[in-house]
Amino acid sequence: MDACRFSRNDRPRKWWIWTFRHTMKQQFSPFFANARRFRGFSVCSHRSAHLFRRIASGAVLLGMLMIVSMSCADYARQYHAPLAAGTFRSRALLSVEQRRAFTTFFLDALCEKHKGNAERACSLLDSALVINPNASEALYEQAQILLEIMQTADSLLIKKGEEQLLKAHQLEPANPFFRKKLADRFVETGKYARAARLYEIITAEQPKSEDLALLMRLHELSRNYTAALAALDRLETIEGRNEATALQRFSILRDMGNKSRAFDSMRLFCESHPDDLRLRVLLGDLYLQDDYRGLALAIYDDVTETSPDNPYVPLSMLQYYRMTDSTALFHRQLSQVLSHPKITADQKFKVMQRFVAEALQGELDKLAVYEHFREALSQPQTNPYLGELAAFYVDAAKLPKDSLEMPARAILRDNPDNVQARLIVLRYELERRRYGALAELCREGRRLHPEQQVFGYYEGVALYNSEEPQAAIDVLQETAKSITEESDRELASELYGLLGDVCHENKREEEAFAAYEQALKYNPDNVGCLNNYAYFLSLKQRQLQKALKMSERVVKLEPQNPIYLDTHAWVLFQLKRYRQAQIYIEQTIKYLEAKGELSSSDAGMFHHAGDIHFKNGQHQVAVEFWRKALRLTEDPKQKTIIKRKIRNKKL
């Protein structure tokens, strides 16, 4: 069928109705002519002949219409005209019922997609494409689902998605969404040349800086450097020439193998900004990068003569001394960098981060780098991460644990507001269990930094371990008032969990349970809080189903912790599910004995094991567990209870 017989928006019937009428005129004209000759025969009178001709034409036309209407749907499905016209022509060939069915499947698929039912949406789109295989909108949506929403690892589905997306673009090449999505897919799959061709069209229609930058990068990856330079020229017409585009031009020219032209372009750019010393140092860095050390050093010396206290040359000289293997000069230069007032804290951090990596790889002396940390931390710091980096380095380099204590204390003495130094000292006091010094350290930290809940938390820890429960409760409650939605949620959960523990130990059970609820609000997976809350509820035989859910959660998170297994076993015991309780208490004893030496804190678990085995009818085994608990416990009250059970052989 010739596509030029009817316009894109015309229904197909216009051309075939004309064909049928023309055919019938050719076929039946002789018959009607002969009929007119027999004027004496009354049936073939002029009027009757005309009427007969109309009836015959209508009958034949009706028959042909029925035949064509039945075959029209098959034609639409089997139509393989040029793809650029296929989406409109195939749609025009559908019947009204087929269009309605297609629309129903397509809209239902969109609804399922927005509900998150990707597989169902994909199936509905398959049904829509059976009706109209050249529906670009359905092809595009199915490609979206297969490639982005489902994120399947099935190579066949990925291939299908890519084919659908490509076909959708071929059907509607002017659609900017299809084109952009296909181009991005080519980028993801490493087909940079094909992506570049599409981005050429995209940027021709609507030149945007980000698209031109990507086009330039795509041409670079495709090693089409001439096209990359052309894209860069177009980008500079929008943004103007700046440091980023100048460096990009330098990189492209150097990749082309034209180093002299690359350096000339960078030199001209620097000359256009004669007052910017940083750009001159940057040019020196580029020379140094390509091993033109003499040219680089000449630029560095010239900049230093112009501005002796500039912060750029000291950083560049670090790399120069590293390349020339001048170890003594390198360490002297690093000391100058760390003490330079115009070099920012972030720059110093990045410098130390780099040399920490080199020291850990054995390229620099570990103790020498540590001494540089001491120098840096001996001065007030605005970047708290330098102290964290130093702590990491001490651990990673396996230096003595007290290596950071001295510089941290010196910083804290000179600058009490330094949060990082206070946290480092706090860690050492906590490890040594010097709770009095820890409480004082945190009390001062709370005064200077009331927004830092970490000091309130550790002061509570210190007071709790110093057997000052009421003071601990007061500090923790006061700190909890400063918690906001922006606060660290894990720290907030730990703080409320500790508050719950201290309140429960002081017989303030309702306050304890309320604190536990708050702790789980901030972190539902706080295993310590979940365990304690579940165990204390089981002791009171309150909300046992809730306690069971919490203990199940804890065991799932830490399945080999004997304390958590014991809690779960005891909750099951309180629910009279003795068989299940025995399974978990046996795991508890297994992991408990595997750790080696037992302590008095383990007595309660052996006590529970005796009770659970007794309820399961294993009386002799229960007595043996009670005897182990009696040997371990130091609590006089517990000793009395266990002795009575052993003597009477019953709970």
C-alpha positions as CSV (number, residue, x, y, z in Angstrom):
1,M,0.0,0.0,0.0
2,D,1.4,3.4,-1.0
3,A,1.6,5.8,1.9
4,C,1.1,8.8,-0.4
5,R,-2.5,7.7,-1.2
6,F,-3.8,9.3,2.0
7,S,-2.5,11.7,4.5
8,R,-1.2,10.6,7.9
9,N,-4.3,11.7,9.8
10,D,-6.8,10.3,7.2
11,R,-8.6,7.1,7.9
12,P,-7.7,4.3,5.5
13,R,-11.3,3.9,4.1
14,K,-11.0,7.0,1.9
15,W,-8.6,5.4,-0.6
16,W,-10.2,1.9,-0.7
17,I,-13.8,3.3,-1.1
18,W,-12.6,5.2,-4.2
19,T,-11.0,2.0,-5.5
20,F,-14.1,-0.1,-5.0
21,R,-16.3,2.4,-6.7
22,H,-14.0,2.6,-9.6
23,T,-13.7,-1.2,-9.9
24,M,-17.5,-1.7,-9.8
25,K,-17.9,1.0,-12.5
26,Q,-15.5,-0.8,-14.8
27,Q,-17.0,-4.2,-14.1
28,F,-20.8,-3.5,-14.2
29,S,-21.0,-0.7,-16.9
30,P,-21.4,-3.2,-19.8
31,F,-24.1,-5.0,-18.0
32,F,-26.0,-1.8,-17.3
33,A,-25.5,-0.7,-20.9
34,N,-27.0,-3.9,-22.3
35,A,-29.9,-3.7,-19.9
36,R,-30.8,-0.3,-21.3
37,R,-31.0,-1.8,-24.9
38,F,-34.0,-4.0,-23.9
39,R,-36.4,-1.2,-23.4
40,G,-39.3,-3.4,-24.4
41,F,-38.6,-5.6,-21.4
42,S,-40.4,-4.0,-18.5
43,V,-38.0,-5.2,-15.7
44,C,-35.0,-3.5,-17.5
45,S,-36.6,-0.1,-17.8
46,H,-34.4,2.9,-17.3
47,R,-35.6,3.5,-13.8
48,S,-35.3,-0.2,-12.8
49,A,-31.9,-0.5,-14.3
50,H,-30.7,2.5,-12.3
51,L,-32.2,1.0,-9.1
52,F,-30.7,-2.4,-9.8
53,R,-27.3,-0.8,-10.4
54,R,-27.5,1.1,-7.0
55,I,-28.5,-2.1,-5.2
56,A,-25.7,-4.2,-6.8
57,S,-23.1,-1.5,-6.1
58,G,-24.2,-1.3,-2.5
59,A,-24.1,-5.1,-2.0
60,V,-20.6,-5.5,-3.5
61,L,-19.4,-2.5,-1.5
62,L,-20.8,-3.9,1.8
63,G,-19.1,-7.2,1.1
64,M,-15.8,-5.6,0.4
65,L,-16.1,-3.4,3.5
66,M,-16.6,-6.5,5.7
67,I,-13.6,-8.2,4.2
68,V,-11.3,-5.2,4.6
69,S,-12.5,-4.5,8.2
70,M,-11.7,-8.0,9.3
71,S,-8.2,-7.8,7.8
72,C,-7.4,-4.3,8.9
73,A,-6.3,-5.3,12.4
74,D,-3.9,-7.9,11.1
75,Y,-2.5,-5.3,8.7
76,A,-1.9,-2.9,11.5
77,R,0.0,-5.6,13.5
78,Q,2.0,-6.8,10.5
79,Y,2.7,-3.3,9.2
80,H,6.5,-2.8,8.8
81,A,6.7,0.6,7.0
82,P,9.6,3.0,7.7
83,L,9.7,3.4,11.5
84,A,9.5,7.2,11.3
85,A,5.9,7.0,10.0
86,G,4.9,3.7,11.7
87,T,3.7,5.1,15.0
88,F,1.0,7.3,13.3
89,R,0.1,5.0,10.4
90,S,-0.3,1.8,12.5
91,R,-2.5,3.8,15.0
92,A,-4.7,5.0,12.1
93,L,-5.2,1.4,10.9
94,L,-6.7,0.3,14.3
95,S,-10.4,-0.1,14.8
96,V,-12.2,1.9,17.4
97,E,-12.4,-1.2,19.7
98,Q,-8.7,-1.9,19.3
99,R,-7.8,1.7,20.1
100,R,-9.9,1.5,23.3
101,A,-8.3,-1.8,24.3
102,F,-4.8,-0.4,23.7
103,T,-5.7,2.8,25.7
104,T,-7.0,0.6,28.5
105,F,-3.9,-1.6,28.7
106,F,-1.6,1.4,28.5
107,L,-3.3,3.5,31.2
108,D,-3.6,0.5,33.5
109,A,0.1,-0.1,33.0
110,L,0.9,3.5,34.0
111,C,-1.3,3.1,37.2
112,E,0.6,-0.2,38.1
113,K,3.9,1.5,37.5
114,H,3.1,4.4,39.9
115,K,1.9,1.8,42.4
116,G,5.3,0.1,42.2
117,N,4.0,-3.0,40.5
118,A,6.7,-3.0,37.8
119,E,6.2,-6.6,36.6
120,R,2.4,-6.2,36.3
121,A,2.9,-2.9,34.4
122,C,5.3,-4.6,32.0
123,S,2.8,-7.4,31.3
124,L,0.1,-4.9,30.5
125,L,2.4,-3.1,28.2
126,D,3.1,-6.4,26.4
127,S,-0.7,-6.7,25.9
128,A,-0.9,-3.2,24.5
129,L,2.0,-3.8,22.1
130,V,0.3,-7.0,20.8
131,I,-2.5,-4.6,19.5
132,N,-0.1,-2.0,18.2
133,P,3.6,-3.0,18.1
134,N,4.6,0.4,16.8
135,A,3.2,2.5,19.7
136,S,6.2,4.5,20.7
137,E,4.7,5.6,24.0
138,A,4.2,2.0,25.1
139,L,7.7,1.0,23.9
140,Y,9.2,3.9,25.9
141,E,7.4,3.2,29.1
142,Q,8.3,-0.5,28.9
143,A,11.9,0.4,28.3
144,Q,11.8,2.7,31.4
145,I,10.4,-0.1,33.5
146,L,12.9,-2.7,32.3
147,L,16.0,-0.5,32.5
148,E,15.4,1.8,35.5
149,I,12.6,0.6,37.7
150,M,13.1,-3.2,37.8
151,Q,16.9,-2.9,37.6
152,T,17.0,-6.5,36.6
153,A,20.3,-8.4,36.1
154,D,18.6,-10.6,33.4
155,S,20.6,-9.8,30.2
156,L,17.7,-10.7,28.0
157,L,15.4,-8.2,29.7
158,I,18.0,-5.6,29.6
159,K,18.5,-6.2,25.9
160,K,14.7,-6.1,25.4
161,G,14.6,-2.7,27.2
162,E,17.3,-1.3,25.1
163,E,15.7,-2.5,21.9
164,Q,12.3,-1.0,23.0
165,L,14.0,2.4,23.8
166,L,15.8,2.4,20.5
167,K,12.7,1.5,18.5
168,A,10.7,4.3,20.3
169,H,13.3,6.8,19.3
170,Q,13.3,5.5,15.7
171,L,9.5,5.8,15.6
172,E,9.5,9.4,16.9
173,P,13.0,10.7,16.2
174,A,11.9,14.3,17.0
175,N,10.7,13.4,20.5
176,P,13.3,15.1,22.8
177,F,12.5,12.8,25.8
178,F,13.1,9.6,23.8
179,R,16.3,11.1,22.4
180,K,17.7,12.2,25.7
181,K,16.9,8.9,27.4
182,L,18.5,6.9,24.6
183,A,21.6,9.1,24.7
184,D,21.9,8.6,28.5
185,R,21.5,4.9,28.0
186,F,24.3,4.9,25.5
187,V,26.5,6.7,28.0
188,E,25.7,4.2,30.7
189,T,26.6,1.3,28.5
190,G,29.8,2.8,27.2
191,K,28.6,3.5,23.7
192,Y,30.1,7.0,23.7
193,A,30.2,7.6,20.0
194,R,26.5,6.8,19.5
195,A,25.7,9.0,22.6
196,A,27.8,11.8,21.2
197,R,25.8,11.8,17.9
198,L,22.5,12.1,19.8
199,Y,23.9,14.9,22.1
200,E,25.0,16.8,19.0
201,I,21.3,16.9,18.0
202,I,20.3,17.7,21.6
203,T,22.7,20.6,21.9
204,A,21.9,21.9,18.4
205,E,18.2,22.3,19.4
206,Q,18.8,23.6,22.9
207,P,22.4,24.3,23.8
208,K,22.9,24.0,27.6
209,S,26.2,24.2,29.4
210,E,25.8,20.8,31.1
211,D,24.9,19.1,27.9
212,L,27.8,20.6,26.0
213,A,30.2,19.6,28.7
214,L,28.9,16.1,28.5
215,L,29.2,16.2,24.7
216,M,32.8,17.3,25.0
217,R,33.5,14.5,27.4
218,L,31.9,11.9,25.1
219,H,34.0,13.0,22.2
220,E,37.1,12.7,24.4
221,L,36.1,9.2,25.4
222,S,35.5,8.4,21.7
223,R,39.0,9.9,21.0
224,N,37.4,12.4,18.6
225,Y,39.4,15.3,19.9
226,T,38.6,17.6,17.0
227,A,34.9,17.3,17.8
228,A,35.7,17.7,21.5
229,L,37.4,21.0,20.8
230,A,34.4,22.1,18.8
231,A,32.1,21.3,21.7
232,L,34.4,23.2,24.0
233,D,34.3,26.2,21.7
234,R,30.5,26.2,21.9
235,L,30.6,25.8,25.6
236,E,32.9,28.9,25.9
237,T,30.4,30.9,23.9
238,I,27.9,30.4,26.6
239,E,30.0,30.5,29.8
240,G,33.0,32.4,28.6
241,R,36.6,31.2,29.0
242,N,37.4,30.3,32.6
243,E,39.9,28.2,34.5
244,A,37.8,25.0,34.1
245,T,37.5,25.3,30.3
246,A,41.2,26.4,30.0
247,L,42.2,23.2,31.8
248,Q,39.9,21.2,29.7
249,R,41.4,22.6,26.5
250,F,44.9,21.8,27.8
251,S,43.9,18.2,28.6
252,I,42.3,17.7,25.1
253,L,45.3,19.1,23.3
254,R,47.7,17.1,25.3
255,D,45.7,13.9,24.6
256,M,45.9,14.8,21.0
257,G,49.7,14.6,21.4
258,N,50.1,18.4,20.8
259,K,51.9,19.4,24.1
260,S,53.3,22.6,22.8
261,R,49.9,23.8,21.7
262,A,48.4,22.7,25.0
263,F,51.0,24.7,27.1
264,D,50.6,27.7,24.7
265,S,46.9,27.8,25.3
266,M,47.3,27.6,29.1
267,R,50.1,30.2,29.0
268,L,47.9,32.6,27.0
269,F,45.1,32.1,29.5
270,C,47.4,32.9,32.4
271,E,48.7,36.0,30.7
272,S,45.1,37.2,30.3
273,H,44.9,37.2,34.2
274,P,48.2,38.7,35.2
275,D,47.2,39.4,38.8
276,D,46.1,35.9,39.6
277,L,49.1,34.2,41.2
278,R,47.2,31.0,41.6
279,L,46.9,30.6,37.9
280,R,50.6,31.1,37.4
281,V,51.3,28.4,40.1
282,L,48.8,26.2,38.3
283,L,50.8,26.5,35.1
284,G,53.9,25.5,37.1
285,D,52.1,22.5,38.4
286,L,51.2,21.4,34.8
287,Y,54.9,21.7,33.9
288,L,55.8,19.7,36.9
289,Q,53.2,17.1,36.1
290,D,54.8,16.6,32.7
291,D,58.3,16.5,34.3
292,Y,59.4,19.9,33.2
293,R,60.9,20.5,36.6
294,G,63.1,23.5,35.6
295,L,60.2,25.4,34.1
296,A,58.0,24.6,37.1
297,L,60.7,25.8,39.6
298,A,61.3,29.0,37.7
299,I,57.6,29.8,37.9
300,Y,57.5,29.0,41.6
301,D,60.5,31.2,42.3
302,D,59.0,34.1,40.3
303,V,55.7,33.9,42.2
304,T,57.5,33.7,45.6
305,E,59.5,36.8,44.7
306,T,56.3,38.6,43.8
307,S,54.4,37.4,46.9
308,P,56.6,35.7,49.6
309,D,53.7,34.8,51.8
310,N,51.4,33.3,49.1
311,P,49.8,30.0,50.1
312,Y,50.1,28.3,46.7
313,V,53.8,27.8,46.1
314,P,54.4,25.9,49.5
315,L,51.8,23.3,48.5
316,S,53.3,22.9,45.1
317,M,56.8,22.6,46.4
318,L,55.7,19.6,48.5
319,Q,55.1,17.7,45.2
320,Y,58.4,19.1,43.7
321,Y,60.4,17.7,46.6
322,R,58.6,14.4,46.5
323,M,59.5,14.1,42.8
324,T,63.1,15.0,43.4
325,D,63.4,12.6,46.3
326,S,64.6,15.4,48.6
327,T,63.3,13.8,51.9
328,A,64.8,16.3,54.3
329,L,63.5,19.3,52.3
330,F,60.1,17.6,51.9
331,H,59.6,17.2,55.7
332,R,60.8,20.8,56.3
333,Q,58.4,22.0,53.6
334,L,55.5,20.0,55.1
335,S,56.1,21.6,58.5
336,Q,55.9,25.0,56.8
337,V,52.7,24.1,55.1
338,L,51.1,22.9,58.4
339,S,52.0,26.1,60.1
340,H,51.3,28.5,57.2
341,P,48.6,31.0,58.4
342,K,47.1,31.4,54.9
343,I,46.7,27.8,54.0
344,T,43.2,26.7,55.1
345,A,42.5,23.9,57.5
346,D,40.8,21.9,54.7
347,Q,43.9,22.2,52.6
348,K,46.1,21.0,55.5
349,F,43.7,18.1,56.1
350,K,43.9,17.0,52.4
351,V,47.7,17.2,52.5
352,M,47.9,15.0,55.6
353,Q,45.3,12.7,54.2
354,R,47.5,12.1,51.1
355,F,50.7,11.6,53.1
356,V,48.9,9.3,55.6
357,A,48.0,7.0,52.7
358,E,51.7,7.1,51.5
359,A,53.0,6.4,55.0
360,L,50.6,3.4,55.4
361,Q,51.9,2.1,52.0
362,G,55.5,2.3,53.3
363,E,56.5,5.2,51.1
364,L,57.0,7.6,54.0
365,D,58.4,7.2,57.5
366,K,55.4,6.6,59.9
367,L,57.0,8.3,62.9
368,A,57.9,11.3,60.9
369,V,54.3,11.7,59.7
370,Y,53.2,11.3,63.3
371,E,55.4,14.2,64.4
372,H,53.8,16.3,61.7
373,F,50.4,15.5,63.3
374,R,51.7,16.7,66.6
375,E,52.9,19.9,65.0
376,A,49.5,20.5,63.3
377,L,47.5,19.6,66.4
378,S,49.6,21.9,68.6
379,Q,47.9,24.8,66.9
380,P,44.2,25.8,67.1
381,Q,42.2,23.9,64.5
382,T,39.1,24.9,62.7
383,N,38.7,21.6,61.0
384,P,37.7,18.9,63.5
385,Y,38.4,16.1,61.1
386,L,42.2,16.5,61.4
387,G,42.1,15.0,64.9
388,E,40.0,12.1,63.6
389,L,42.4,11.5,60.8
390,A,45.3,11.5,63.4
391,A,43.4,9.0,65.5
392,F,42.8,6.8,62.5
393,Y,46.5,7.0,61.6
394,V,47.7,6.0,65.0
395,D,45.5,2.9,64.9
396,A,46.2,2.0,61.2
397,A,50.0,2.5,61.7
398,K,49.9,0.5,64.9
399,L,51.6,3.3,66.9
400,P,51.3,3.3,70.7
401,K,47.8,4.0,71.9
402,D,48.8,7.0,73.9
403,S,50.4,8.7,70.9
404,L,47.6,11.2,70.5
405,E,47.0,12.0,74.1
406,M,49.8,14.5,74.6
407,P,48.9,16.7,71.6
408,A,45.2,16.4,72.3
409,R,45.7,17.6,75.9
410,A,48.0,20.4,74.7
411,I,45.3,21.6,72.3
412,L,42.6,21.4,75.0
413,R,44.8,23.4,77.4
414,D,45.4,26.1,74.8
415,N,41.9,26.0,73.3
416,P,39.2,24.6,75.5
417,D,36.6,25.2,72.8
418,N,38.2,22.5,70.6
419,V,35.6,19.8,70.5
420,Q,37.8,17.3,68.7
421,A,40.6,17.5,71.2
422,R,38.1,17.1,74.0
423,L,36.7,14.0,72.4
424,I,40.1,12.5,72.0
425,V,41.0,13.0,75.6
426,L,37.5,11.7,76.5
427,R,38.2,8.5,74.7
428,Y,41.4,7.9,76.7
429,E,39.7,8.7,80.0
430,L,36.9,6.3,79.2
431,E,39.3,3.5,78.2
432,R,41.2,3.8,81.5
433,R,37.9,4.0,83.4
434,R,38.9,7.2,85.1
435,Y,35.3,8.1,85.7
436,G,36.0,11.1,87.9
437,A,38.2,12.8,85.3
438,L,35.8,11.8,82.6
439,A,32.8,13.4,84.4
440,E,34.8,16.7,84.9
441,L,35.9,16.7,81.3
442,C,32.3,16.2,80.1
443,R,30.9,18.7,82.5
444,E,33.1,21.4,81.0
445,G,32.2,20.2,77.6
446,R,28.5,20.6,78.3
447,R,29.1,24.1,79.6
448,L,31.0,25.2,76.5
449,H,29.0,23.2,73.9
450,P,25.5,22.6,75.2
451,E,24.4,21.5,71.7
452,Q,26.8,18.6,71.8
453,Q,24.7,15.8,73.5
454,V,27.8,13.5,73.4
455,F,29.2,15.2,76.5
456,G,26.0,14.8,78.5
457,Y,25.8,11.1,77.5
458,Y,29.3,10.3,78.7
459,E,28.9,12.4,81.9
460,G,25.9,10.2,82.6
461,V,28.1,7.1,81.9
462,A,30.8,8.4,84.3
463,L,28.3,9.2,87.1
464,Y,26.5,5.9,86.7
465,N,29.8,4.0,87.0
466,S,30.8,6.2,89.9
467,E,27.6,4.9,91.7
468,E,25.9,8.3,91.6
469,P,22.6,7.2,89.9
470,Q,20.6,10.3,90.9
471,A,23.2,12.7,89.5
472,A,23.4,10.5,86.3
473,I,19.6,10.7,85.9
474,D,19.6,14.5,86.3
475,V,22.3,15.0,83.7
476,L,20.7,12.6,81.2
477,Q,17.3,14.2,81.6
478,E,18.7,17.7,81.2
479,T,20.7,16.6,78.1
480,A,17.6,14.9,76.6
481,K,15.8,18.3,76.6
482,S,18.3,19.6,74.0
483,I,17.7,16.7,71.6
484,T,16.0,17.9,68.3
485,E,15.1,16.4,65.0
486,E,18.6,17.4,63.7
487,S,20.4,15.6,66.5
488,D,22.3,12.4,66.0
489,R,19.6,9.8,66.2
490,E,21.8,6.9,67.3
491,L,23.4,9.0,70.1
492,A,19.9,10.1,71.2
493,S,18.8,6.5,71.3
494,E,21.8,5.5,73.4
495,L,21.2,8.4,75.8
496,Y,17.6,7.4,76.4
497,G,18.6,3.8,76.7
498,L,21.1,4.6,79.4
499,L,18.5,6.7,81.2
500,G,16.2,3.7,81.1
501,D,18.8,1.5,82.6
502,V,19.7,3.9,85.5
503,C,16.0,4.5,86.2
504,H,15.2,0.8,86.3
505,E,18.1,0.1,88.7
506,N,16.7,2.8,91.0
507,K,13.2,1.2,91.0
508,R,11.7,3.9,88.8
509,E,10.2,1.4,86.4
510,E,7.6,3.5,84.7
511,E,10.2,6.2,83.9
512,A,12.6,3.5,82.7
513,F,10.0,2.0,80.3
514,A,9.1,5.5,79.0
515,A,12.8,6.2,78.3
516,Y,13.1,2.9,76.5
517,E,10.2,3.8,74.3
518,Q,12.0,7.1,73.4
519,A,15.2,5.2,72.7
520,L,13.5,2.9,70.2
521,K,11.8,5.9,68.6
522,Y,15.1,7.3,67.6
523,N,16.7,3.9,66.7
524,P,14.4,0.8,66.4
525,D,17.5,-1.4,66.2
526,N,19.1,-0.4,69.4
527,V,19.9,-4.0,70.5
528,G,20.9,-3.1,74.1
529,C,17.7,-1.2,74.7
530,L,15.6,-3.9,73.0
531,N,17.2,-6.6,75.1
532,N,16.9,-4.8,78.5
533,Y,13.3,-3.6,77.8
534,A,12.2,-7.1,76.8
535,Y,13.9,-8.7,79.8
536,F,12.5,-6.2,82.4
537,L,9.0,-6.6,80.9
538,S,9.3,-10.4,81.2
539,L,10.4,-10.1,84.9
540,K,7.2,-8.2,85.5
541,Q,5.2,-10.5,83.3
542,R,3.9,-7.4,81.4
543,Q,3.2,-7.1,77.7
544,L,4.9,-10.4,77.0
545,Q,4.0,-10.4,73.4
546,K,5.7,-7.1,72.9
547,A,8.7,-8.4,74.9
548,L,8.8,-11.4,72.6
549,K,8.8,-9.3,69.4
550,M,11.7,-7.2,70.8
551,S,13.8,-10.3,71.9
552,E,13.2,-11.9,68.5
553,R,14.5,-8.8,66.8
554,V,17.6,-8.8,69.0
555,V,18.4,-12.5,68.4
556,K,18.0,-11.9,64.6
557,L,20.4,-9.0,64.8
558,E,23.0,-10.7,67.0
559,P,22.3,-14.5,66.9
560,Q,25.5,-15.5,68.8
561,N,25.3,-13.2,71.9
562,P,24.6,-15.4,75.0
563,I,23.0,-12.5,76.9
564,Y,20.5,-11.8,74.2
565,L,19.8,-15.5,73.7
566,D,19.1,-15.8,77.4
567,T,16.7,-12.9,77.3
568,H,14.7,-14.5,74.5
569,A,14.7,-17.9,76.2
570,W,13.4,-16.3,79.4
571,V,10.6,-14.4,77.6
572,L,9.5,-17.7,76.0
573,F,9.7,-19.3,79.5
574,Q,7.3,-16.6,80.9
575,L,5.0,-17.4,78.0
576,K,5.0,-21.1,79.0
577,R,6.6,-22.1,75.7
578,Y,9.1,-24.3,77.5
579,R,10.3,-26.4,74.5
580,Q,11.3,-23.3,72.5
581,A,12.8,-21.8,75.6
582,Q,15.1,-24.8,76.0
583,I,16.4,-24.5,72.4
584,Y,17.5,-20.9,73.0
585,I,18.9,-21.5,76.6
586,E,21.0,-24.4,75.3
587,Q,22.5,-22.1,72.6
588,T,23.1,-19.6,75.4
589,I,25.1,-22.1,77.5
590,K,27.0,-23.3,74.3
591,Y,28.2,-19.8,73.5
592,L,28.8,-19.0,77.2
593,E,31.1,-21.9,77.8
594,A,32.8,-21.3,74.5
595,K,34.1,-17.9,75.6
596,G,36.3,-19.6,78.3
597,E,36.4,-18.4,81.9
598,L,33.0,-17.7,83.5
599,S,32.2,-14.9,85.9
600,S,29.6,-14.1,88.6
601,S,27.6,-12.2,86.0
602,D,27.0,-15.5,84.2
603,A,25.2,-17.1,87.1
604,G,21.8,-15.8,86.1
605,M,22.0,-17.6,82.8
606,F,22.7,-21.0,84.4
607,H,19.9,-20.3,86.9
608,H,17.5,-19.7,84.0
609,A,18.8,-22.9,82.3
610,G,17.9,-24.9,85.4
611,D,14.4,-23.5,85.6
612,I,13.7,-24.1,81.9
613,H,15.0,-27.7,82.0
614,F,13.0,-28.4,85.1
615,K,9.8,-27.3,83.4
616,N,10.6,-29.7,80.5
617,G,10.8,-32.6,83.0
618,Q,14.6,-32.8,83.0
619,H,15.0,-32.5,86.8
620,Q,18.5,-33.9,87.2
621,V,19.9,-31.6,84.4
622,A,18.1,-28.7,86.1
623,V,19.8,-29.4,89.4
624,E,23.2,-29.5,87.7
625,F,22.6,-26.1,86.2
626,W,21.5,-24.7,89.6
627,R,24.7,-26.0,91.2
628,K,26.8,-24.1,88.5
629,A,24.8,-21.0,89.2
630,L,25.3,-21.4,92.9
631,R,29.1,-21.6,92.4
632,L,29.2,-18.5,90.3
633,T,26.8,-16.1,92.1
634,E,27.9,-13.7,94.7
635,D,24.4,-12.4,95.5
636,P,23.3,-13.7,99.0
637,K,19.6,-13.5,98.0
638,Q,20.2,-15.6,94.8
639,K,22.2,-18.1,96.8
640,T,19.3,-18.7,99.2
641,I,16.8,-19.2,96.3
642,I,19.1,-21.6,94.4
643,K,19.9,-23.6,97.5
644,R,16.2,-24.1,98.2
645,K,15.6,-25.3,94.6
646,I,18.4,-27.8,94.8
647,R,17.3,-29.1,98.2
648,N,13.6,-29.4,97.3
649,K,14.3,-30.3,93.6
650,K,11.5,-28.0,92.5
651,L,10.9,-24.4,91.5
